[in-house]
């Protein structure tokens, strides 16, 4: 079965992906971590930020091990600088 997952990009991740959001059609057994890897493979500059970005699943910071479900919303959040 195929599921649809929306990915939202913010700040530097938006610049790296060249868009604010996109939809992925995935197998239902895919993990959040695998989706982030897939997005990085499609957007090379995004993969460079992988170690420093946070990932949220349905508005909650996630570990990456979660299994994705149809209708999930994933947000890729760049590192935040401040001072």
Secondary structure as UniProt FT lines:
FT   STRAND          2..9
FT   HELIX           11..17
FT   STRAND          21..27
FT   TURN            28..29
FT   HELIX           32..42
FT   HELIX           44..47
FT   TURN            48..52
FT   STRAND          54..57
FT   TURN            58..59
FT   STRAND          60..61
FT   TURN            70..71
FT   STRAND          73..77
//
